Amino acid sequence: MALGEYNCSRGAFAQGTYGRVSAGWAKSGRGVAIKRFTYPKASELKTQEDVMNILGQHDNIVGLLKVITDFQSEYPSAYCVYGLLAIGGVTDIIETHVPDLDAKLTLLADHSRGLAFMHGKGFMHRDINPNNLAIVSFDPPRGIILDLDSAMKSETCYEHNIGTKPYVALRSLH
């Protein structure tokens, strides 16, 4: 499917509350990830774009390249094009490929730097889980934080239905 200067494969490799993520490519051939939002709302998309413009500048957080919307049609659509196509989440990769200790420590440091940057800017992710701790490559090892749809700028959060239940902080479960 063509989306301006990008093409999107039909099949999704990830799906969540907010939408489906598919592999895509720019006309230059560069690989990208494209998220199609399930129930697009202009205000939520604007918030997501604002968050990504601040946080997506870090090497260990996925960057937003473009937002493509059509809210005028009978079936509104919204897509976000992200700059890196990860090879998988931590769980997917570790189960099939066991990196050496140095690579594991590098990935842990990359993910930690991404989270520290977010927290330093006053944001919390609210859905940290192994699928959102992605691996871009093993040689050299590089990890990034994905899926900032639930991220918010706040020191505390009293919403308790956010995140993947097995990974939510115990104080948030009621």
Disulfide bonds with the S-S distance in Angstrom:
none
